[in-house]
Amino acid sequence: MANANAKRKEDRLAGGMTFKGALLHDLLKLNNRLMAPFSTHLAHRYRISLNEFRLLMTIGALGRTASHEVAELTGVNVMSVSRAVATLQRHGRVHVERDTGNRRRKWLTLTEEGQALYDVMRPQSEKVADYLLAEMDEAELGALDALVGRLIDRLEEKDEEGRSAFLEATKPEED
């Protein structure tokens, strides 16, 4: 398997892609492969989208949180969080309560049905993590954790105006 991946990367490099570009494509592939168990085993069975799943898992882990905090923790944009919360609420999986001290804040908690679904999905998430990371030792896991943290920090940097430095730096050139 390692040889096949090395060959694909070599082909991309020979085709003019930079090493960093090829690595980015590998990260995107990794993300897609990580989502396969969700789409294969959970999405249809429980009628839940990927964003709804991510929110359910985050709310379940925290117990109670605000929707803007879920957006920050998951990296899902605020509009997608809002849509996912509305769907989870419509399906009776999340309870939404306005904060009396801050009317713009919505507190999210799992309903009994949401908690039952979380209890089914949490072990599935652990299975994915266990499978993916089983062959790594503690030092490798620590190094991977540090690298992933650095990448997330980089993507979350703000420019002087408070905008996403990543989105500003990756804007297409204007015609």
Secondary structure, 3 states (H helix, E strand, C coil): CHHHHHHHHHHHHHCCCCHHHHHHHHHHHHHHHHHHHHHHHHHHHHCCCHHHHHHHHHHHHHCCEEHHHHHHHHCCCHHHHHHHHHHHHHCCCEEEEECCCCCCCEEEEECHHHHHHHHHHHHHHHHHHHHHHCCCCHHHHHHHHHHHHHHHHHHCCECCCCCEHHHHHCCCCCC
